[in-house]
Amino acid sequence: MNTSLPGSIKAENTSIPHLVIEPGGTWEALNLRDIWRFRELFYFLTWRDIKVRYKQTALGAAWAIIQPLFTMAIFTLLFGRLAKMPSDNIPYPLFAFAGLLPWTFFSNSIGNSGNSLVGSSHLITKVYFPRMIIPAASVLAGLIDFFFAFVVMVVLMIWYRVPIGPGILMLPVLIALTSLLALGVGMWLSALNVKFRDVRYVIPFLVQFWMFATPIIYPASLMPAKYRQVLALNPMTGIIEGYRVSLLGGINGSRFNWTAICFSAAITFAVLVYAAYDFRRMEKTFADIV
């Protein structure tokens, strides 16, 4: 006997497709295949960051050159001329710029990627895609600035008649290490920034402190031997020193400190893996709290 009321709606067992974003329990949570599937979006976000960065600026991409160039001039005046800072028998402008070249890329990438998720909240709340793409696009866009500034480095090397040695072949490896370290740190900070908005204020302080803990205005050889091991815990130490040998080793005959470079590489990959895994673990809450 049918006891349903007239006009009543019968409940049907319907299955509505839905996507649940949740952290995985294994290292497969990195899900690199998803990133490859969304590679076109990765390209679009990178191109967007490049166009937006200097939109409506009078000098445009020239800022990528002006920032390290003027910083080099100030460092040369204060530390090279007045403080007489040693520079491993390298002209101080070259010494400073060779350190500022990767550091400017690294610090800008941390700042941009650390704030990238909050700045892309309109995308995160509307459609699903691997959120890891957003900070990665900020780092990749920063490479354009790096190559603009590298032109200035080439001009300085020609001006000072720096001979090119076989160490230049190590340059792509050092650029890759710098990019991966920036991605790891920036990705982790971007995830924290979604939950704790204090992070955006911490990033400039972190970058400033990190710069003085890195041999940019001074050579690592200036530190006493017992403190040099502590300085090596900073992964940017081996990377920055590697840049100087790669670009300027023909001046003073310096050689790569392979121990420092390998140590920096090990820390870089450890930071990258941990940041990626922790990022994926926190990813499911981004759309709710961003």
C-alpha positions in Angstrom: 0.0 0.0 0.0 1.4 3.3 -1.0 1.2 5.8 1.9 3.1 8.6 0.2 1.4 12.0 0.4 0.3 13.6 -2.9 2.9 15.8 -4.3 5.7 14.4 -2.1 9.1 13.9 -3.5 10.6 10.4 -3.3 14.3 10.3 -2.2 16.4 8.7 -4.8 19.8 7.2 -4.3 21.7 9.4 -6.7 25.5 9.6 -6.8 26.9 13.1 -7.3 30.5 13.2 -8.6 32.7 15.3 -6.4 36.4 15.8 -5.8 37.9 15.6 -2.3 41.3 17.2 -1.7 43.0 15.4 1.1 46.6 14.8 2.2 48.1 11.5 1.3 49.8 9.1 3.6 52.9 8.4 1.5 55.4 10.3 -0.4 53.2 9.9 -3.5 51.3 12.9 -2.1 53.7 15.0 -4.1 51.7 13.9 -7.1 54.1 15.3 -9.8 51.9 13.8 -12.5 49.2 16.2 -11.7 51.6 19.1 -12.2 52.5 17.7 -15.6 48.8 17.5 -16.6 48.3 21.1 -15.7 51.5 22.3 -17.5 49.6 24.7 -19.7 48.2 26.5 -16.7 51.7 26.5 -15.3 52.9 28.3 -18.4 49.9 30.8 -18.2 50.5 31.7 -14.6 54.2 32.2 -15.2 53.5 34.5 -18.2 50.9 36.3 -16.1 53.5 37.0 -13.3 56.0 38.2 -15.9 53.5 40.7 -17.4 52.0 41.9 -14.1 55.4 42.4 -12.4 56.3 45.6 -14.2 52.8 46.6 -15.5 52.4 50.4 -15.5 55.9 51.1 -14.5 58.0 53.7 -16.2 61.2 51.7 -16.5 59.6 48.2 -16.9 62.0 45.3 -16.9 64.9 47.7 -16.3 64.2 47.4 -12.6 65.7 43.8 -12.9 69.0 45.5 -13.7 68.7 48.6 -11.5 68.2 46.8 -8.2 71.4 44.7 -8.1 73.4 47.4 -9.9 72.6 50.1 -7.4 73.0 47.7 -4.5 76.5 46.8 -5.9 77.4 50.5 -6.1 76.4 51.1 -2.5 78.2 48.0 -1.2 81.3 49.0 -3.2 81.3 52.5 -1.6 80.6 51.4 1.9 82.4 48.1 2.2 84.9 48.1 -0.7 86.1 51.7 -0.4 85.4 52.8 3.2 85.5 49.5 5.2 88.2 48.0 2.9 86.5 44.6 2.9 88.7 41.9 1.4 87.4 40.3 -1.8 89.7 37.3 -2.5 91.9 39.4 -4.9 88.8 40.2 -7.1 87.8 43.8 -7.9 85.1 44.5 -5.3 82.4 45.6 -7.8 82.8 42.2 -9.5 82.9 40.4 -6.2 79.7 42.1 -4.9 77.7 41.7 -8.1 78.6 38.0 -8.5 77.0 37.5 -5.1 74.1 39.9 -5.6 73.2 38.3 -9.0 71.9 35.0 -7.5 70.9 36.5 -4.2 68.5 39.1 -5.8 66.9 36.3 -7.7 66.6 34.1 -4.6 65.3 36.8 -2.3 62.7 38.1 -4.8 61.6 34.6 -5.6 61.0 33.9 -1.9 59.0 37.1 -1.5 56.9 36.6 -4.6 56.2 32.9 -4.1 55.6 33.4 -0.3 52.7 35.7 -1.1 51.6 34.0 -4.2 48.8 31.9 -2.8 47.1 34.8 -0.9 47.4 36.9 -4.1 45.7 34.2 -6.2 42.8 33.6 -3.8 40.3 34.3 -6.6 41.6 31.2 -8.5 42.0 28.9 -5.5 38.4 29.4 -4.4 36.8 28.7 -7.8 38.6 25.8 -9.5 40.8 22.9 -8.5 44.3 22.6 -9.9 47.6 21.6 -8.2 48.2 24.7 -5.9 51.9 24.0 -6.1 51.9 25.5 -9.5 51.3 29.0 -8.1 54.5 29.5 -6.1 56.5 27.5 -8.8 55.3 30.0 -11.4 56.6 32.9 -9.3 60.0 31.4 -9.1 60.1 30.6 -12.8 59.1 34.1 -13.7 62.0 35.4 -11.6 64.4 33.7 -13.9 63.6 36.3 -16.5 64.9 39.0 -14.2 68.0 36.9 -13.4 68.9 36.7 -17.1 68.5 40.5 -17.5 70.8 41.1 -14.6 73.2 38.5 -16.0 73.8 40.7 -19.0 75.2 43.3 -16.6 77.5 40.7 -15.2 78.8 39.9 -18.6 79.4 43.6 -19.3 81.4 43.9 -16.0 83.4 40.8 -16.9 84.3 42.2 -20.3 85.2 45.6 -18.6 87.5 44.0 -16.1 88.8 41.5 -18.7 87.9 38.4 -16.8 89.0 35.2 -18.5 86.4 32.5 -19.0 87.5 29.2 -17.5 86.0 25.7 -17.5 84.2 26.5 -14.3 81.5 28.3 -16.4 80.1 24.9 -17.2 79.0 24.6 -13.6 76.8 27.7 -13.9 73.6 25.9 -15.1 73.8 23.6 -12.1 74.2 26.5 -9.7 71.2 28.3 -11.3 69.1 25.1 -10.9 70.1 24.7 -7.2 69.2 28.4 -6.5 65.8 27.9 -8.2 65.0 24.7 -6.3 66.0 26.2 -3.0 63.9 29.3 -3.7 61.0 27.0 -4.7 61.3 24.9 -1.5 61.4 27.9 0.9 58.9 30.0 -1.0 56.4 27.1 -1.3 56.6 26.3 2.4 56.2 30.0 3.3 53.2 30.4 0.9 51.4 27.5 2.6 52.1 29.0 6.1 51.0 32.4 4.8 47.5 31.1 4.0 47.0 30.1 7.6 49.1 32.7 9.4 49.0 36.1 7.7 51.9 37.2 9.9 54.2 35.4 7.5 54.1 38.2 5.0 55.7 40.4 7.6 58.2 37.7 8.6 59.5 37.2 5.0 61.3 40.6 4.6 62.9 40.2 8.0 63.9 36.6 7.1 65.4 37.7 3.8 67.4 40.6 5.4 68.8 38.3 8.1 69.6 35.6 5.6 71.5 38.0 3.4 73.9 39.0 6.2 74.4 35.3 7.0 75.5 34.7 3.4 78.9 35.7 2.1 77.7 38.4 -0.3 79.5 41.5 1.0 82.3 39.5 2.5 84.2 36.3 1.5 83.7 33.1 3.4 87.5 33.0 3.9 87.1 36.1 6.2 85.4 33.9 8.8 87.6 32.0 11.4 87.8 28.3 10.7 85.6 27.4 13.7 82.8 29.6 12.4 83.2 28.6 8.8 81.5 25.3 9.5 78.5 27.1 11.0 78.4 29.4 7.9 78.3 26.3 5.7 74.9 25.3 7.3 73.5 28.0 5.2 72.8 26.4 1.8 73.3 29.7 0.0 76.9 29.9 1.2 78.1 27.0 -1.0 75.9 28.3 -3.9 77.1 31.9 -3.8 80.8 30.8 -3.5 80.2 28.5 -6.4 78.9 31.4 -8.6 82.1 33.4 -7.9 84.3 30.5 -8.8 82.3 29.7 -11.9 82.3 33.3 -13.2 85.4 34.9 -11.7 87.7 31.9 -11.0 89.9 33.0 -13.8 91.1 36.0 -11.9 92.5 34.4 -8.7 92.6 30.8 -9.8 90.1 29.7 -7.1 88.5 26.3 -7.3 85.2 24.9 -6.4 84.6 23.8 -2.8 82.9 20.6 -3.7 82.1 19.7 -0.1 80.3 23.0 0.4 78.4 22.6 -2.9 77.4 19.0 -2.2 76.3 20.0 1.3 74.2 22.9 -0.2 72.7 20.5 -2.7 71.7 18.0 0.0 70.1 20.7 2.1 68.3 22.1 -1.0 66.7 18.8 -1.9 65.8 18.1 1.7 64.1 21.4 2.0 62.3 20.9 -1.3 61.0 17.5 -0.5 59.8 18.5 3.0 58.2 21.7 1.7 56.4 19.9 -1.1 55.1 17.2 1.2 54.0 19.7 3.9 52.4 21.9 1.2 50.3 18.9 -0.1 49.3 18.1 3.5 47.9 21.6 4.1 46.5 22.0 0.6 43.0 20.8 1.3 42.2 23.8 3.6 43.5 26.5 1.2 40.1 27.2 -0.4 38.4 27.5 3.0 40.7 29.9 4.7 42.5 31.8 1.9 
